[in-house]
C-alpha cells in the first residue's frame, strides 16, 4: 500500500507476483495482505474493480470525501453488488461530523466465508450475511458504509 501511496509505478509487477503468491497459498481474500495488494494495484491503475452502476451512483450522491455510501442505502448496495456476482468481504462504518470522519463500530457480526465453496454460493452467502448486517447497521444522514468486495477475476484471473 505504501508503494501505491508513493505512486511507484515499478511496483506493479512485484505486486502482481505478490497477488499470485496469495492465490497460490490460498490466503483468504479478506485478509489484510490481499486486500492491500488489490488496493495498491487499483491505485496504480493495474486493476479495475467491478463497480455496478447503482453502487457507483450511490457513491456519487455522497460528497467526494465521504468514505463510502450513505448507510440508508446499504441494503441496495449489497443487492446491487451481489446481483452482479460480487462477493462482499466486509463493511466498515464511518460517521462524518463537522468535516471530520470517524470510524464507528458496525454490528458486531462476525462471519467468515468458506473459500472452497463455488463462487455462486460465496456470492449468496455474502449477500445473506451483509443483509443481516444492514438490518442492524446504524442509520443516519451522517453515517456511511464502505463495503469491500471482490470479483471472480480477482481470485480466478485466468477466467
MOKAVEN-V35311 format. One record per run of one state. SS is the DSSP state (H for helix, E for strand, C for the rest). FROM is the first residue (numbers start at 0). LEN is the number of residues. If there is no record, write none. Layout:
ss: [SS:SS]
from: [FROM:FROM]
len: [LEN:LEN]
//
This chain:
ss: [C:H:C:H:C:H:C:H:C:E:H:C:E:C:E:C:H:C:E:C:H:C]
from: [0:1:5:10:25:31:43:52:61:68:70:83:86:97:99:104:118:136:142:150:151:155]
len: [1:4:5:15:6:12:9:9:7:2:13:3:11:2:5:14:18:6:8:1:4:4]
//
